[in-house]
Amino acid sequence: MGTIYLMNAPLLSQETPHKHTHAIAQRMRARRKEAHLSQAQLSQLSGVSLGSLKRFEQTGEISLSSLVALSSALECENELTTLFAPEGLGDVRAALKVIEEYVESRAS
């Protein structure tokens, strides 16, 4: 069952979800490394089992609650708030975040 078509146009490829989850896992792994955390340290900090974290980084598979816990531990949970936000709201939040970061950088 490779690709699903709608009116002769590809609608959904079975590879697409895997590519997305793998890319998210790799970005999370990069964030972990930027924070200078080992898998064991992030596991302990987030409450997500080490096995789940390792599986996520290798395969992209993880429960939503574990993804939220990891995001929170890496202080990037705000990025999840725009995942299913109404259209345009994500852009506003992104702009506010840039403004907040600018103000913080000027204050220091």
Phi, psi and omega in degrees: 000060186306283185241143176265134182247146173231116183052050177064012177245138179299128180260314185211125176262140179295337178286333186303308180301320180296318179298318180294313182294322179294319179296319178297317179298320180291324177292322178295318178299318178297319178298318179300315181292323176299328179276002180057043178248138172282167176300318181297320180293316179294323177301312180294317182295323185268338185084006177270135183299149180300320179298318179295319179296314179299316179298318179299312182294331181274322189242341184086002182266128180195155176284156179298318181295324177290322177298318178295318180297318178295317179299319179295316180296328179268006178057041176230025181293338178299331179294335179284337183293338180264002185303312179238029180291154175304147182305136180093331181293324178299321179295321179295314179297320178297318179296317179297322179296317178298317179297315179300317179296321178297313180298316179298319181292327179286332182284337183265000000 
